């Protein structure tokens, strides 16, 4: 299982995550912050759980590119 988490309220809208992984991230037209697609919100933490380990590399690129370090990727 792969777990990707985005702490959206701390997003500065730099768009780096979208550039690195446009399949899982996009920018909101409402507030200019990043959105983790197909995720569940729990108190400002948006989480995507996937059994597909092929997404790890692109999500880790997005996490590393984030200047405020609000994206985490964990494999279990």
Buried (B, 14 or more C-beta within 10 A) or exposed (E): EBBBBBBBEEBEEBBBBBEBBEEBBBBEEEEEBBBBEEBEEEEEBBBBBBEEEEBBEBBBBBBEBBEEEBBBBEEE
